[in-house]
Amino acid sequence: MTDEAPYPRFASQGRAFVYVLPCRDEDLLKLGFSRDPFTRFSTLHRRFHDFFDLDRGLLLDAERVAAARRIERRLIEAFRDHRATAPLAVRAVAGGHTEWYRGAHTQVAALMRRTAEEEALPLQEGLRPWLRGHLMARADLLHDWSARIVDTLDWARANAPDDPGADTLRRALLDTWDMFEAAGIDVRAFVPSSVNEWFDHGEHRRLFPQHR
């Protein structure tokens, strides 16, 4: 799994969020707080949009870091008995091996709702609309970024076919394509024809059959 996701990311402007990320295929969730949830989710898993169940995720706008820390601590103390080991797919270098909980999603979601109501804070239930908004705000960057990657891959195929860096770029582009689709965004409307052609006919269809 690559350590980088070259698609451009931007930190939030001073706000702080408490998040709950349930895994898609098991009754396990990660909770925490972050000033930049998108970057945080990306560091936890390269394909967070697929690894986590976006439709059951929650994101509370706590407004300030101090409030986010306090709310996170409330959740940690309330569900201490549900602590679990992090999945192997989560990178240790991301600092994501703590605050995992098993069998607690319903209760965690209820406490998040109660906290949001008590403190009059915005709570996003289901992260697909949030992800769509985040990506749409930056979709104008996708055109040039994707074109540069395809140009680099074309050069590498002709001049350095064994360069491992090409595989990293190829995966980054495919993961970003999948992430936009997971958010309900038509990627083809934001990338040049050369990228659409690469996606339809490129060598990744041989190397990554799931993208046929």
TAGITA-V473188 format. One line per field, one symbol per residue. phi: phi as a letter, one per 30 degrees, with the letter a starting at -180 (. if undefined). burial: + if it has 16 or more other ideal C-beta (glycine too) atoms within 10 Angstrom, else -. A space follows every 50 residues. Layout:
phi: ???
burial: ???
//
This chain:
phi: .ddcbdeebbddcidbbcbbbdddcadbbcblbadbedddddddaecedc dcdddcdbbcddibeedddddeddddddbedcebddddddddddiccbic bcibeeddddddddddddchcdbccjcddddddddddbddddeddddddd ddddddddcbdcddddddddddddddeddddddicdeddccddddddddd bddddddbedcd
burial: ----+-+-------+++++++++----+++++++-+++-++++++++++- ++++-+++++++----++--++--+---+--+-+-++--++----+--++ +--++--++-++--++----+--++-+--+++-++---+--+--+++-++ -++--+---------++-++++++++++++-++-+-+--++---+--++- -+-+--------
//
